[in-house]
């Protein structure tokens, strides 16, 4: 979904290294770098990567597909609910209600304290990170906890992450569960670009059609296989949404 807004695609080592060439020289792939150990071992390296992404996502503008989805949901009796593994905050920026979004892997726009001082999860709005564009290392003062002064990290579920504070995500999930329970009509799940390497979103979609009898529309340029009864569209998110919008009109 984010690729059509100009955000990088991290699938595969080459795709990741094209976006962050400095990490090629270090031999670090996305799954190795997106690990919480770096915030203790090399904070400048960790915040260089996540700080660059934070700056990138803050500057990005949601593409027209977000508005198509928002318009469709506005015409539905029960509206819509977003379940996303993206951490970029683009759905909020596009006007979707904060109360109707589950960010299952967390959000780069929220942080948590490495010192576990009790502050919990809080917005990253007050933090800016200066990043060296050649080395992709953080420079200057790195984000610190306003309560205890220790380093903070993004509230993102990383690889090998046993310190992720899932309180915010659990609260979002509880709202989704209540919304799903209240439904009395036909549900449609529109799945956009959900990968199989980390199949969180694909598994969620298939669980909904199993237990709620929903119709699944799977949009994926790489792997559009869909269970029996679903609809498969082997193309990008924006192109598919625009084509569906034309067909509906």
N, C-alpha and C positions, 0 to 999 in steps of 0.2 A: 504493500500500500504506500509506503513512504518513498519508494523509488521514483514514482511519478511526480513527487514533489521535489525531486532532485537530491534526495538523501542517498547515501551509499548503500550498496548491497554487500553484506559481509559473507555471503555464502561462498564457500571455497576459499582456499588460501590465496589464489590469484586475485579474486575479487576484493578481498580484504587488503592485500598488499598494494593493489592499485590505489585504494583510498588512503592508505597509510604506508608509504614506501619505506619509511624509517624502520618499521618493524620487520621488514624483509631482511635487513642486514642483521637484526638481532635474532632472526630465526623464530620469531614469535607469531603464531597464528592467533586468530580471534579467540578461540576457546582457551588458549594458554594465557592470553593477556587479560581476558575478562574473568579474572580470578581475584578474590579478595586478598590473597596473600601479598599482592604488590603494594597495598596500602600500608602495610607494616614493613615490608622489605625495601621498597623503593617508592615512597609516596609521590615523588615528582614524576616518575614513570606512570604510575596509576592515574594521577590527576591530569597528566598530559593527555592521556587517551580519553578519559571521561570528561575532562574539561573542554577538550576540542569538540566532543559530541554535544555537550551541553550548549556551547556557543552556536554550533551548527543548527541544533534543533530549535533554539530560541529564534534564530534568524529565518528559519524555513517557513514558507506559507503553504497551507494545505491546498492540494490540487482540487479541480472541479468535482472529482468523484466524491469527496467528502460532502459537498453541498447537495449532490444528487441523493446520497443516502439520508442526509438530514431532512430533505424535502419529502422523500418517501415516508420516513418514519413519522413526520408531522401529520401525514394523512391517515395514519393507522389509529384505530381506537385506543390501543394500549401503547402506542408509540414503538420504541425500539430500545434495545439494550446492547451496548458495545462490550465485547469480550476480546481483549487484544493482548498479544505478547509483546507488542511494540512498547518501548519505554520513552517515546519521543514527545508525548503530550499533544500530538497533532489533532486528535479528536476533540479535545477541549478547545484548542485554538480555532477549530472549525465551527464551534458553537454547540457541540453536544453537551448536555447537562452533566456536570460532575457526578450527580447522583445516579446516572445511568451508564456508568463505565466501570468495567473491571480491568485493571492493569495487572494481569496475572503474574508478570515478572517484575512488577514494581515500576517506578518512574524515575527518570534522571532529574526531574524537577523537584524531587524530595530527597532528603539525606537522613542519615542516622549516625550517631556518635560511636566511634570505635571504642571509647571508654565505657560504654554502657552505663552512663551516668544517670539514666532515668528520664532523659529529655524526650525519648521516643522518636517518632518520625516527624520531621518538620520540613516546611518548604525551603528550597534552595535559592529563593528569590534574592536574598541578601548577598549571595556569593557570586563573584566573577573570577574566572581563572585565566591567567595569562599563559599562553601556550607558545613555545618556540615552534614555528612552522617547519623547521628543518629536522629537528630531533623529536618533535612531538612530546616534549617534556614540559611539565608545569614549571613556571618561573615565579619567583617572588613568594609572597605569603599564600599558602594553600588554605582551603576552607577549614575553619576550626569551630568547634562547638562553643556556642555562646554561654553555656552553663559551666563547662569544666575546662575549656581551652584545648582539649585534645583534638586530633584530626577527625574530620567526618568523612564519610564515604557516601556515594549515591545509594538510595534505597532501591537497589536493583538486585534481583536474584541472579547471582553470577554462577559460574561453574565451580563445583566443589565448595559451595557456600553454606556454611553451617551457622553463620552469624547474621543472616538476613532477618530483619525485623519485618515479619509478615502481618503486623497488626492492621495496617492500612488496607492491604489487599484482602484480608479476611473480612473486614467491614464491607468492602465493595462486593465481595462474593455473597455475603449474607443478603445484601439488597437485591442482587440478581436472583438468588434462590427464592426470595419472597415474590419477586416479579414473575418468575416462571410459574410458581404455584398459583398465582392469581389468574393466569391465562385461561380463557374459555374458548378461544377460537383457534384457527389453524396458524401455526407458527411457520415462519420461513427463516432459515439460516442462510445468510449470504457470507460465505467464507472467502477471504481475499488473500491469496498468496501465502497460505499457511504451509510451512515446510514440514518435511518428515524427519529431518535430523533431530530437531527438538519438537516433537509432535503435540505439544500442549494444546494448541488451538484445534488441530485436526481431531484429536481425541475428544475434546469438548463438543465439537460439532456433531460427531457421530454418536456421542452419548445423548445429546438432545433429540436426535431423530429416533434413537432407540426407545427412549423413555417418554417422550412427549409427542411422538408422531409427526415431527416437523418435516418440512420439505427442505432439502439441502441443495443449494446452488454453490458448487465449488469452482472458483475462478483461480487458475494457477497456470502460468506459462510453462512450468517444468513438469508438474505431476498433478494432472487434473483428474486422475482416477477417482471415481465416486461410487459409494455403495449403491446397490440396486434401488431404483426409484428416485435417485438424485439426478441433478443436472450438472453436466461437466462442460466448462468453458475453458479451453486451453489458450488463454491470452492474458495480457496484463490487466491490472485492476481498473485503471482509468478507462481503457478502451472497452472493456466489458461493461462497465457501469454506464458509459455513454450509449452503447448499443442497446442495452436493456431499457434505458430511459426513452430512447427513440421508439422502441417496440411498444412500450407501455402507452405512449402518447398516440 
